[in-house]
Amino acid sequence: MENYPGSRRDERKKWNSAFILPEHRKRINEFYLSQNDVPQPALSSDELEELNYAVLQYLNERCAVEITYYRQKAIHRITGYLIKCDPISGILTLQNLGQDFKRLLLSEVLSIRLSSEVEPK
């Protein structure tokens, strides 16, 4: 069969992707996307106390902060001013530098620190 001119195989290819079922292709894509997933870090009780203290301090000072938070299997950062913290509903409201308001769940927040990018208001 290898003597026929049209039967040349490319040894670099292990299989042809044209023969994959759509369901399999979807699962393969989901697998590759899940490789970038980050598990949610667990904060210790000391870290939670420091976070609580930082929220209260930066709310009173009205200074720019950088918040690191976990959402949708990834870690994100946002810079802005803390506006409000509602411990009953567990929501932290901040105004980012684009003047938009952003709400974060307190359970999503990983760290809060002063931002070095912005001058104080």
RAPEBEL-V297165 format. One record per run of one state. SS is the DSSP state (alpha for helix, beta for strand, coil for the rest). FROM is the first residue (numbers start at 1). TO is the last residue. If there is no record, write none. Layout:
# RAPEBEL-V297165
<<SS,FROM,TO> <SS,FROM,TO>>
This chain:
# RAPEBEL-V297165
<<coil,1,4> <alpha,5,7> <coil,8,16> <alpha,17,19> <coil,20,21> <alpha,22,34> <coil,35,44> <alpha,45,61> <coil,62,63> <beta,64,71> <coil,72,73> <beta,74,86> <coil,87,90> <beta,91,96> <coil,97,100> <beta,101,105> <coil,106,108> <beta,109,114> <coil,115,121>>
